[in-house]
Amino acid sequence: MLSQFNPEPENDWDLTTSVVALFEQHAAQTPDAIALELAGRTLCYGELNSKANQLANAIQAALPDRVDNFVAI
């Protein structure tokens, strides 16, 4: 059933690139494309990437000794 909803991709994926890097690449290529839509409000990839970076910077400022650690959100 899973393969019916998620067919194999036509192209090979670069498994060495992080999800974060892939998202930032997509946001740079299509900054005005809609990334999220909820209750009549939309957020474009460029805006979402900017807000994600603001949050990351705030977390790094609050936890300076944990810069290289992952933080679950």
Secondary structure, 3 states (H helix, E strand, C coil): CHHHHCCCCCCCCCCCCCHHHHHHHHHHHCCCCEEEEECCEEEEHHHHHHHHHHHHHHHHHHCHHHCCCCCCC
